[in-house]
Amino acid sequence: MTDKLIIFDTTLRDGEQSPGASMTRDEKLRIARQLERLKVDVIEAGFAASSNGDFEAVQSIAQAIKDSTVCSLSRANDRDISRAAEALQGANRARIHTFIATSPLHMEKKLRMTPDEVFEQSKLSVRFARNLIDDIEFSAEDGYRSEPDFLCRVIEAVIKEGATTINVPDTVGYAVPELYGEFIRSLRERVPNSDKAIWSVHCHNDLGMAVANSLAGVKIGGARQVECTINGLGERAGNCSLEEIVMAVKTRRDYFGLEVGIDARQIVAASRMVSQTTGFVVQPNKAVVGANAFAHASGIHQDGVLKARDTYEIMRAEDVGWSANKIVLGKLSGRNAFKQRLQDLGVALDSETEVNSAFARFKELADRKSEIFDEDILALVSQESVAGDKEQYGFVSLSQRSETGETPQAAIVFTVAGKEVRSQAHGNGPVDASLKAIEAQVQSGAEMVLYSVNAISGSTESQGEVTVRLQNSGRVVNGVGSDPDIVVASAKAYLSALNKLQSKAERVAAQG
């Protein structure tokens, strides 16, 4: 056993399976670079065989990332595995993560395969993958609900075939901590060659116990890899949260006795980037990265913290990337100060052209908003990354009129394939009127399934960050827009979602 806990981040693969959370290649690459700055051990970049878009994203990340292992998921068949290996060519360190379901329910109802067929397919897939890449992870999908005798037989066989990591996921979030930990320990004790591979846990949060189950798998079961996502992003109720796992192990090193290689000061920057890219807002009371995670409202608590910080704080806010200096820049700030603040926030833009463009957007914002907060900077850079993509629709300007007793109306100018169009409409409110004006021209037919407004910082001068989720022909996408004017932010978010609907990349749902 090693005293290091391997952090395997699957934000770009399993996290992306949240309805509406799909990302472009450039967005994935930007997040992957932040994960590398975070010093994540393994980045699961995607599922290369699922679509050409995901293949290109995995390929780009494999070529760009130097310090982390880059991984691609694949089903247990030669086509998927070959596609993963092809996408990973050029990576400094590459891993193929192949999986097949092993629970009676999944084998009978989903795979329509007998246990013996699943056993043979497991062996053959790992053997094939091992001939292409040295680092092979095998996942027994729905492992926690599998028959232990059969699971032991499969795991022993795939380790013999060359699997270097064995993952036993709680795919449906059914486990409870003590039982899950004992389950992992029992498997390790029963599999004769268990010491030849690193054991991994991958827990879902359906009962709110993903982090607790993962930690039990580590402490009780002896696992030395945890699969997790930034902000706990993931389908249904989400995945095990990276920031909570990392800070639990760091804060309670006396109990876990493990080291993690993560640079925790990059956690908040990663959290904000993922939130603003996907449109999934972080709840204020979320551990570590929530806006209230280090806030104290109780007078007794405030008094204690002022006298001795550790009376109520077990972690320092700055250790996970929260800035003590909330007001950063203003309209008189120069380009060098802006670049330095980006560096302090852990943001790395790819070129001077991107820096110049972001700085121009900053100056435009500073003319409208006297105080620029860290959150404003992160939102601005996030919007810059979206604006850099080729867009079908782009925001130009908007005017709206709303008066008590009168029907609100809005007039908007936006671009369609580079050409300006104008539209106007009435609505129940200025936001409704603005979005109806867009839809009158676009006629997408999409259904809005979510509209959410979040204040980026804590004053009435704050920018509003709006998330719009649209559904059309079975596809669900999120659009995000930010602006000091909520109505403008709403229009930007709606146009962003429409741009994502233009992408025809197919996705194949899979769960390791």
MARNULO-135463 format. One record per residue (C-alpha): residue in one letter; x, y, z. Coordinates in nm, 2 decimals. Example, Ala and Ser with C-alpha at 12.3 -4.5 7.8 and 13.67 -1.06 7.14 Angstrom:
% MARNULO-135463
NODE; a; 1.23; -0.45; 0.78
NODE; s; 1.37; -0.11; 0.71
END
This chain:
% MARNULO-135463
NODE; m; 0.00; 0.00; 0.00
NODE; t; 0.11; 0.36; -0.06
NODE; d; 0.04; 0.65; 0.16
NODE; k; -0.07; 0.87; -0.13
NODE; l; -0.44; 0.90; -0.23
NODE; i; -0.47; 0.93; -0.61
NODE; i; -0.73; 1.19; -0.72
NODE; f; -0.91; 1.09; -1.04
NODE; d; -1.12; 1.37; -1.17
NODE; t; -1.41; 1.29; -1.40
NODE; t; -1.57; 1.63; -1.43
NODE; l; -1.51; 1.63; -1.81
NODE; r; -1.67; 1.29; -1.86
NODE; d; -1.91; 1.18; -1.58
NODE; g; -1.98; 1.54; -1.47
NODE; e; -2.06; 1.63; -1.83
NODE; q; -2.34; 1.37; -1.82
NODE; s; -2.56; 1.61; -1.61
NODE; p; -2.85; 1.72; -1.84
NODE; g; -2.74; 2.04; -2.01
NODE; a; -2.38; 2.03; -1.89
NODE; s; -2.21; 1.93; -2.22
NODE; m; -1.91; 2.14; -2.31
NODE; t; -1.73; 2.24; -2.62
NODE; r; -1.38; 2.12; -2.69
NODE; d; -1.23; 2.45; -2.60
NODE; e; -1.43; 2.47; -2.28
NODE; k; -1.31; 2.12; -2.19
NODE; l; -0.95; 2.21; -2.27
NODE; r; -0.97; 2.52; -2.05
NODE; i; -1.10; 2.32; -1.76
NODE; a; -0.84; 2.05; -1.81
NODE; r; -0.57; 2.31; -1.78
NODE; q; -0.72; 2.43; -1.46
NODE; l; -0.73; 2.07; -1.33
NODE; e; -0.36; 2.04; -1.42
NODE; r; -0.29; 2.35; -1.22
NODE; l; -0.49; 2.19; -0.94
NODE; k; -0.24; 1.90; -0.97
NODE; v; -0.51; 1.64; -1.03
NODE; d; -0.34; 1.30; -1.07
NODE; v; -0.57; 1.16; -1.35
NODE; i; -0.80; 1.36; -1.57
NODE; e; -1.08; 1.16; -1.74
NODE; a; -1.11; 1.38; -2.05
NODE; g; -1.41; 1.21; -2.20
NODE; f; -1.55; 0.91; -2.38
NODE; a; -1.37; 0.91; -2.71
NODE; a; -1.59; 0.66; -2.89
NODE; s; -1.92; 0.85; -2.81
NODE; s; -1.88; 1.12; -3.08
NODE; n; -1.63; 1.29; -3.30
NODE; g; -1.65; 1.60; -3.07
NODE; d; -1.56; 1.40; -2.77
NODE; f; -1.28; 1.23; -2.96
NODE; e; -1.14; 1.56; -3.06
NODE; a; -1.17; 1.69; -2.70
NODE; v; -0.98; 1.39; -2.56
NODE; q; -0.72; 1.43; -2.83
NODE; s; -0.67; 1.80; -2.76
NODE; i; -0.64; 1.75; -2.39
NODE; a; -0.40; 1.45; -2.43
NODE; q; -0.17; 1.67; -2.64
NODE; a; -0.19; 1.98; -2.41
NODE; i; -0.16; 1.83; -2.06
NODE; k; 0.19; 1.74; -1.95
NODE; d; 0.17; 1.68; -1.57
NODE; s; -0.15; 1.48; -1.52
NODE; t; -0.24; 1.14; -1.66
NODE; v; -0.51; 1.18; -1.93
NODE; c; -0.77; 0.91; -1.95
NODE; s; -1.05; 0.81; -2.19
NODE; l; -1.35; 0.59; -2.10
NODE; s; -1.44; 0.30; -2.32
NODE; r; -1.69; 0.02; -2.32
NODE; a; -1.55; -0.33; -2.31
NODE; n; -1.52; -0.38; -2.68
NODE; d; -1.24; -0.35; -2.93
NODE; r; -1.39; -0.05; -3.12
NODE; d; -1.42; 0.17; -2.82
NODE; i; -1.08; 0.07; -2.68
NODE; s; -0.91; 0.14; -3.02
NODE; r; -1.08; 0.48; -3.04
NODE; a; -0.97; 0.57; -2.69
NODE; a; -0.61; 0.46; -2.77
NODE; e; -0.61; 0.67; -3.09
NODE; a; -0.74; 0.98; -2.91
NODE; l; -0.47; 0.94; -2.64
NODE; q; -0.18; 0.93; -2.88
NODE; g; 0.08; 1.19; -2.79
NODE; a; -0.01; 1.21; -2.42
NODE; n; 0.28; 1.22; -2.17
NODE; r; 0.09; 0.97; -1.96
NODE; a; -0.22; 0.79; -2.09
NODE; r; -0.48; 0.56; -1.94
NODE; i; -0.77; 0.36; -2.09
NODE; h; -1.06; 0.31; -1.86
NODE; t; -1.28; 0.02; -1.98
NODE; f; -1.60; -0.09; -1.81
NODE; i; -1.87; -0.35; -1.82
NODE; a; -2.17; -0.41; -1.59
NODE; t; -2.14; -0.70; -1.34
NODE; s; -2.46; -0.69; -1.13
NODE; p; -2.73; -0.95; -1.21
NODE; l; -2.98; -0.67; -1.28
NODE; h; -2.76; -0.49; -1.54
NODE; m; -2.63; -0.81; -1.70
NODE; e; -2.98; -0.95; -1.75
NODE; k; -3.18; -0.64; -1.83
NODE; k; -2.93; -0.40; -1.99
NODE; l; -2.66; -0.61; -2.15
NODE; r; -2.87; -0.93; -2.20
NODE; m; -2.55; -1.13; -2.14
NODE; t; -2.49; -1.43; -1.92
NODE; p; -2.23; -1.40; -1.63
NODE; d; -1.99; -1.62; -1.83
NODE; e; -2.02; -1.40; -2.13
NODE; v; -1.95; -1.09; -1.92
NODE; f; -1.65; -1.27; -1.76
NODE; e; -1.50; -1.35; -2.10
NODE; q; -1.57; -1.00; -2.24
NODE; s; -1.40; -0.85; -1.93
NODE; k; -1.08; -1.05; -1.99
NODE; l; -1.07; -0.99; -2.36
NODE; s; -1.12; -0.62; -2.33
NODE; v; -0.84; -0.57; -2.08
NODE; r; -0.61; -0.80; -2.28
NODE; f; -0.68; -0.59; -2.59
NODE; a; -0.63; -0.26; -2.41
NODE; r; -0.31; -0.37; -2.24
NODE; n; -0.16; -0.43; -2.58
NODE; l; -0.22; -0.07; -2.67
NODE; i; -0.14; 0.12; -2.35
NODE; d; 0.03; 0.02; -2.03
NODE; d; -0.20; 0.19; -1.78
NODE; i; -0.54; 0.02; -1.78
NODE; e; -0.83; 0.08; -1.54
NODE; f; -1.12; -0.17; -1.52
NODE; s; -1.45; -0.08; -1.38
NODE; a; -1.72; -0.32; -1.28
NODE; e; -2.03; -0.11; -1.34
NODE; d; -2.29; -0.14; -1.06
NODE; g; -2.01; -0.32; -0.87
NODE; y; -2.17; -0.26; -0.53
NODE; r; -2.48; -0.45; -0.63
NODE; s; -2.29; -0.74; -0.79
NODE; e; -2.26; -1.09; -0.65
NODE; p; -1.93; -1.09; -0.45
NODE; d; -1.82; -1.44; -0.57
NODE; f; -1.87; -1.34; -0.94
NODE; l; -1.71; -1.00; -0.89
NODE; c; -1.40; -1.16; -0.73
NODE; r; -1.37; -1.40; -1.02
NODE; v; -1.39; -1.11; -1.27
NODE; i; -1.15; -0.89; -1.08
NODE; e; -0.89; -1.17; -1.04
NODE; a; -0.91; -1.24; -1.42
NODE; v; -0.87; -0.88; -1.53
NODE; i; -0.57; -0.82; -1.30
NODE; k; -0.41; -1.13; -1.46
NODE; e; -0.47; -0.97; -1.80
NODE; g; -0.29; -0.65; -1.70
NODE; a; -0.54; -0.41; -1.53
NODE; t; -0.34; -0.18; -1.31
NODE; t; -0.64; -0.01; -1.14
NODE; i; -0.96; -0.18; -1.02
NODE; n; -1.27; 0.04; -0.97
NODE; v; -1.57; -0.08; -0.78
NODE; p; -1.83; 0.19; -0.83
NODE; d; -2.15; 0.25; -0.64
NODE; t; -2.31; 0.35; -0.97
NODE; v; -2.66; 0.42; -0.84
NODE; g; -2.57; 0.57; -0.50
NODE; y; -2.72; 0.28; -0.30
NODE; a; -2.43; 0.22; -0.06
NODE; v; -2.39; 0.33; 0.30
NODE; p; -2.04; 0.41; 0.43
NODE; e; -1.96; 0.12; 0.67
NODE; l; -2.11; -0.15; 0.44
NODE; y; -1.94; -0.01; 0.13
NODE; g; -1.60; 0.01; 0.31
NODE; e; -1.64; -0.35; 0.43
NODE; f; -1.74; -0.46; 0.08
NODE; i; -1.42; -0.31; -0.07
NODE; r; -1.21; -0.47; 0.21
NODE; s; -1.37; -0.81; 0.16
NODE; l; -1.30; -0.80; -0.21
NODE; r; -0.94; -0.71; -0.16
NODE; e; -0.90; -0.99; 0.09
NODE; r; -1.07; -1.25; -0.13
NODE; v; -0.90; -1.17; -0.46
NODE; p; -0.56; -1.35; -0.46
NODE; n; -0.38; -1.10; -0.68
NODE; s; -0.54; -0.79; -0.53
NODE; d; -0.20; -0.64; -0.44
NODE; k; -0.11; -0.62; -0.81
NODE; a; -0.35; -0.33; -0.87
NODE; i; -0.46; 0.00; -0.72
NODE; w; -0.82; -0.01; -0.59
NODE; s; -1.05; 0.27; -0.67
NODE; v; -1.39; 0.40; -0.55
NODE; h; -1.65; 0.59; -0.76
NODE; c; -1.96; 0.68; -0.57
NODE; h; -2.28; 0.86; -0.67
NODE; n; -2.47; 1.09; -0.44
NODE; d; -2.83; 0.97; -0.47
NODE; l; -2.86; 0.93; -0.10
NODE; g; -2.63; 1.22; -0.02
NODE; m; -2.34; 0.99; 0.09
NODE; a; -2.10; 0.99; -0.20
NODE; v; -1.82; 1.16; -0.01
NODE; a; -1.88; 0.95; 0.30
NODE; n; -1.89; 0.63; 0.10
NODE; s; -1.57; 0.72; -0.08
NODE; l; -1.39; 0.80; 0.24
NODE; a; -1.51; 0.47; 0.39
NODE; g; -1.38; 0.29; 0.08
NODE; v; -1.04; 0.45; 0.15
NODE; k; -1.02; 0.41; 0.53
NODE; i; -1.20; 0.08; 0.58
NODE; g; -1.16; -0.08; 0.23
NODE; g; -0.80; 0.03; 0.16
NODE; a; -0.88; 0.19; -0.17
NODE; r; -0.61; 0.44; -0.29
NODE; q; -0.79; 0.62; -0.57
NODE; v; -1.10; 0.83; -0.54
NODE; e; -1.30; 0.92; -0.86
NODE; c; -1.47; 1.26; -0.81
NODE; t; -1.58; 1.58; -0.98
NODE; i; -1.55; 1.95; -0.92
NODE; n; -1.86; 2.07; -0.73
NODE; g; -1.99; 1.72; -0.72
NODE; l; -2.11; 1.77; -1.08
NODE; g; -2.28; 1.47; -1.23
NODE; e; -2.60; 1.31; -1.35
NODE; r; -2.90; 1.27; -1.12
NODE; a; -2.78; 1.38; -0.77
NODE; g; -2.42; 1.41; -0.88
NODE; n; -2.09; 1.25; -0.80
NODE; c; -1.84; 1.25; -0.51
NODE; s; -1.71; 1.61; -0.46
NODE; l; -1.34; 1.65; -0.53
NODE; e; -1.30; 1.96; -0.30
NODE; e; -1.47; 1.78; -0.01
NODE; i; -1.26; 1.46; -0.05
NODE; v; -0.94; 1.66; -0.07
NODE; m; -1.00; 1.89; 0.22
NODE; a; -1.13; 1.60; 0.44
NODE; v; -0.81; 1.41; 0.39
NODE; k; -0.59; 1.72; 0.43
NODE; t; -0.78; 1.85; 0.74
NODE; r; -0.80; 1.50; 0.90
NODE; r; -0.46; 1.37; 0.81
NODE; d; -0.44; 1.25; 1.18
NODE; y; -0.72; 1.00; 1.10
NODE; f; -0.66; 0.91; 0.73
NODE; g; -0.28; 0.92; 0.74
NODE; l; -0.27; 0.99; 0.36
NODE; e; -0.11; 1.25; 0.14
NODE; v; -0.28; 1.41; -0.16
NODE; g; -0.08; 1.60; -0.43
NODE; i; -0.36; 1.86; -0.49
NODE; d; -0.28; 2.23; -0.48
NODE; a; -0.58; 2.33; -0.28
NODE; r; -0.53; 2.70; -0.35
NODE; q; -0.66; 2.63; -0.70
NODE; i; -0.99; 2.47; -0.58
NODE; v; -1.21; 2.78; -0.58
NODE; a; -1.09; 2.89; -0.92
NODE; a; -1.17; 2.54; -1.06
NODE; s; -1.51; 2.55; -0.89
NODE; r; -1.60; 2.89; -1.04
NODE; m; -1.48; 2.79; -1.39
NODE; v; -1.68; 2.47; -1.39
NODE; s; -1.99; 2.65; -1.25
NODE; q; -1.98; 2.93; -1.51
NODE; t; -1.90; 2.70; -1.80
NODE; t; -2.18; 2.45; -1.73
NODE; g; -2.43; 2.69; -1.57
NODE; f; -2.47; 2.47; -1.26
NODE; v; -2.47; 2.72; -0.97
NODE; v; -2.29; 2.63; -0.65
NODE; q; -2.53; 2.64; -0.36
NODE; p; -2.42; 2.90; -0.09
NODE; n; -2.39; 2.65; 0.19
NODE; k; -2.18; 2.40; -0.02
NODE; a; -1.88; 2.28; 0.17
NODE; v; -1.54; 2.44; 0.08
NODE; v; -1.66; 2.63; -0.23
NODE; g; -2.00; 2.77; -0.13
NODE; a; -2.02; 3.15; -0.08
NODE; n; -2.11; 3.09; 0.28
NODE; a; -1.85; 2.82; 0.35
NODE; f; -1.64; 3.06; 0.56
NODE; a; -1.91; 3.31; 0.67
NODE; h; -2.02; 3.35; 1.03
NODE; a; -2.36; 3.52; 1.11
NODE; s; -2.39; 3.41; 1.47
NODE; g; -2.26; 3.67; 1.71
NODE; i; -2.11; 3.40; 1.93
NODE; h; -1.93; 3.25; 1.63
NODE; q; -1.81; 3.59; 1.51
NODE; d; -1.67; 3.67; 1.86
NODE; g; -1.49; 3.34; 1.88
NODE; v; -1.34; 3.37; 1.53
NODE; l; -1.21; 3.73; 1.61
NODE; k; -1.05; 3.60; 1.93
NODE; a; -0.90; 3.28; 1.78
NODE; r; -0.97; 3.17; 1.43
NODE; d; -0.97; 2.80; 1.50
NODE; t; -1.26; 2.83; 1.74
NODE; y; -1.50; 2.78; 1.45
NODE; e; -1.28; 2.74; 1.14
NODE; i; -1.11; 2.41; 1.07
NODE; m; -0.97; 2.53; 0.74
NODE; r; -0.84; 2.87; 0.62
NODE; a; -1.04; 3.03; 0.34
NODE; e; -0.72; 3.13; 0.16
NODE; d; -0.59; 2.78; 0.16
NODE; v; -0.86; 2.67; -0.08
NODE; g; -0.84; 2.98; -0.30
NODE; w; -1.07; 3.23; -0.15
NODE; s; -0.93; 3.58; -0.17
NODE; a; -0.91; 3.80; 0.13
NODE; n; -0.90; 4.11; -0.09
NODE; k; -1.25; 4.11; -0.24
NODE; i; -1.23; 4.44; -0.43
NODE; v; -0.97; 4.40; -0.69
NODE; l; -0.97; 4.65; -0.98
NODE; g; -1.14; 4.95; -1.11
NODE; k; -1.17; 5.16; -1.43
NODE; l; -0.83; 5.32; -1.38
NODE; s; -0.65; 4.98; -1.35
NODE; g; -0.40; 4.90; -1.62
NODE; r; -0.34; 4.59; -1.83
NODE; n; -0.05; 4.46; -1.62
NODE; a; -0.26; 4.48; -1.30
NODE; f; -0.53; 4.29; -1.48
NODE; k; -0.29; 4.02; -1.60
NODE; q; -0.15; 3.99; -1.24
NODE; r; -0.49; 3.95; -1.10
NODE; l; -0.57; 3.67; -1.35
NODE; q; -0.25; 3.50; -1.24
NODE; d; -0.34; 3.54; -0.87
NODE; l; -0.68; 3.38; -0.95
NODE; g; -0.52; 3.09; -1.13
NODE; v; -0.65; 3.18; -1.47
NODE; a; -0.41; 3.13; -1.76
NODE; l; -0.52; 3.26; -2.10
NODE; d; -0.37; 3.09; -2.40
NODE; s; -0.24; 3.39; -2.60
NODE; e; -0.19; 3.77; -2.58
NODE; t; -0.48; 3.80; -2.82
NODE; e; -0.71; 3.64; -2.55
NODE; v; -0.56; 3.86; -2.28
NODE; n; -0.62; 4.18; -2.49
NODE; s; -0.97; 4.07; -2.56
NODE; a; -1.05; 3.99; -2.20
NODE; f; -0.89; 4.32; -2.09
NODE; a; -1.11; 4.51; -2.33
NODE; r; -1.42; 4.34; -2.19
NODE; f; -1.29; 4.43; -1.84
NODE; k; -1.26; 4.80; -1.93
NODE; e; -1.61; 4.79; -2.07
NODE; l; -1.74; 4.64; -1.75
NODE; a; -1.54; 4.89; -1.54
NODE; d; -1.71; 5.18; -1.71
NODE; r; -2.05; 5.04; -1.60
NODE; k; -1.96; 4.90; -1.26
NODE; s; -1.73; 5.09; -1.01
NODE; e; -1.61; 4.80; -0.81
NODE; i; -1.47; 4.49; -0.99
NODE; f; -1.47; 4.17; -0.77
NODE; d; -1.28; 3.85; -0.82
NODE; e; -1.60; 3.68; -0.92
NODE; d; -1.65; 3.94; -1.19
NODE; i; -1.31; 3.87; -1.33
NODE; l; -1.38; 3.49; -1.34
NODE; a; -1.72; 3.54; -1.50
NODE; l; -1.57; 3.78; -1.76
NODE; v; -1.30; 3.52; -1.86
NODE; s; -1.55; 3.25; -1.87
NODE; q; -1.77; 3.45; -2.11
NODE; e; -1.46; 3.53; -2.31
NODE; s; -1.39; 3.16; -2.36
NODE; v; -1.75; 3.12; -2.49
NODE; a; -1.73; 3.42; -2.71
NODE; g; -1.41; 3.28; -2.87
NODE; d; -1.61; 3.00; -3.03
NODE; k; -1.78; 3.04; -3.37
NODE; e; -2.13; 3.14; -3.28
NODE; q; -2.45; 3.12; -3.48
NODE; y; -2.61; 3.39; -3.26
NODE; g; -2.44; 3.68; -3.09
NODE; f; -2.58; 3.96; -2.86
NODE; v; -2.55; 4.32; -2.98
NODE; s; -2.79; 4.55; -2.79
NODE; l; -3.12; 4.56; -2.61
NODE; s; -3.38; 4.81; -2.49
NODE; q; -3.68; 4.74; -2.28
NODE; r; -3.97; 4.93; -2.12
NODE; s; -4.15; 4.82; -1.81
NODE; e; -4.40; 5.03; -1.61
NODE; t; -4.66; 4.94; -1.35
NODE; g; -4.99; 4.88; -1.51
NODE; e; -4.84; 4.86; -1.86
NODE; t; -4.74; 4.55; -2.06
NODE; p; -4.36; 4.52; -2.07
NODE; q; -4.19; 4.53; -2.41
NODE; a; -3.84; 4.48; -2.54
NODE; a; -3.65; 4.54; -2.86
NODE; i; -3.33; 4.35; -2.93
NODE; v; -3.05; 4.35; -3.19
NODE; f; -2.85; 4.03; -3.23
NODE; t; -2.65; 3.86; -3.50
NODE; v; -2.75; 3.55; -3.69
NODE; a; -2.45; 3.40; -3.88
NODE; g; -2.28; 3.74; -3.86
NODE; k; -2.57; 3.94; -3.98
NODE; e; -2.76; 4.18; -3.75
NODE; v; -3.13; 4.12; -3.71
NODE; r; -3.38; 4.32; -3.50
NODE; s; -3.69; 4.20; -3.32
NODE; q; -3.94; 4.32; -3.06
NODE; a; -4.21; 4.16; -2.85
NODE; h; -4.43; 4.21; -2.54
NODE; g; -4.42; 3.98; -2.24
NODE; n; -4.52; 3.92; -1.88
NODE; g; -4.20; 4.11; -1.78
NODE; p; -3.89; 4.26; -1.94
NODE; v; -3.70; 3.92; -1.94
NODE; d; -4.00; 3.74; -2.09
NODE; a; -4.04; 4.01; -2.35
NODE; s; -3.67; 4.00; -2.44
NODE; l; -3.66; 3.62; -2.48
NODE; k; -3.98; 3.62; -2.68
NODE; a; -3.83; 3.88; -2.91
NODE; i; -3.53; 3.65; -2.98
NODE; e; -3.76; 3.35; -3.03
NODE; a; -3.98; 3.54; -3.27
NODE; q; -3.68; 3.56; -3.51
NODE; v; -3.51; 3.23; -3.44
NODE; q; -3.82; 3.01; -3.41
NODE; s; -3.62; 2.73; -3.24
NODE; g; -3.92; 2.57; -3.09
NODE; a; -3.72; 2.48; -2.78
NODE; e; -3.88; 2.44; -2.44
NODE; m; -3.73; 2.63; -2.15
NODE; v; -3.69; 2.39; -1.86
NODE; l; -3.49; 2.61; -1.62
NODE; y; -3.43; 2.98; -1.57
NODE; s; -3.20; 3.07; -1.28
NODE; v; -3.05; 3.40; -1.16
NODE; n; -2.74; 3.42; -0.94
NODE; a; -2.57; 3.73; -0.81
NODE; i; -2.19; 3.69; -0.88
NODE; s; -2.10; 3.90; -0.58
NODE; g; -2.29; 4.04; -0.28
NODE; s; -2.42; 4.39; -0.35
NODE; t; -2.69; 4.55; -0.57
NODE; e; -2.40; 4.65; -0.80
NODE; s; -2.33; 4.28; -0.86
NODE; q; -2.34; 4.13; -1.20
NODE; g; -2.62; 3.89; -1.25
NODE; e; -2.53; 3.54; -1.38
NODE; v; -2.83; 3.38; -1.56
NODE; t; -2.86; 3.02; -1.66
NODE; v; -3.11; 2.91; -1.92
NODE; r; -3.18; 2.55; -1.99
NODE; l; -3.35; 2.46; -2.31
NODE; q; -3.48; 2.12; -2.44
NODE; n; -3.54; 2.04; -2.80
NODE; s; -3.59; 1.70; -2.97
NODE; g; -3.45; 1.52; -2.67
NODE; r; -3.14; 1.74; -2.64
NODE; v; -3.09; 1.95; -2.32
NODE; v; -2.84; 2.24; -2.31
NODE; n; -2.75; 2.51; -2.07
NODE; g; -2.67; 2.87; -2.17
NODE; v; -2.50; 3.11; -1.93
NODE; g; -2.48; 3.49; -1.95
NODE; s; -2.35; 3.76; -1.71
NODE; d; -2.41; 4.13; -1.71
NODE; p; -2.49; 4.41; -1.45
NODE; d; -2.83; 4.43; -1.62
NODE; i; -3.03; 4.11; -1.55
NODE; v; -3.24; 4.15; -1.87
NODE; v; -2.92; 4.17; -2.08
NODE; a; -2.77; 3.87; -1.90
NODE; s; -3.09; 3.67; -1.97
NODE; a; -3.07; 3.75; -2.34
NODE; k; -2.71; 3.65; -2.35
NODE; a; -2.79; 3.32; -2.17
NODE; y; -3.07; 3.24; -2.41
NODE; l; -2.85; 3.31; -2.71
NODE; s; -2.57; 3.10; -2.56
NODE; a; -2.82; 2.81; -2.51
NODE; l; -2.94; 2.84; -2.87
NODE; n; -2.57; 2.83; -2.99
NODE; k; -2.53; 2.50; -2.81
NODE; l; -2.85; 2.36; -2.97
NODE; q; -2.67; 2.42; -3.30
NODE; s; -2.41; 2.16; -3.21
NODE; k; -2.52; 1.82; -3.35
NODE; a; -2.26; 1.62; -3.16
NODE; e; -2.41; 1.30; -3.04
NODE; r; -2.35; 1.17; -2.69
NODE; v; -2.36; 0.82; -2.56
NODE; a; -2.46; 0.79; -2.20
NODE; a; -2.22; 0.56; -2.01
NODE; q; -2.13; 0.52; -1.65
NODE; g; -1.81; 0.37; -1.51
END
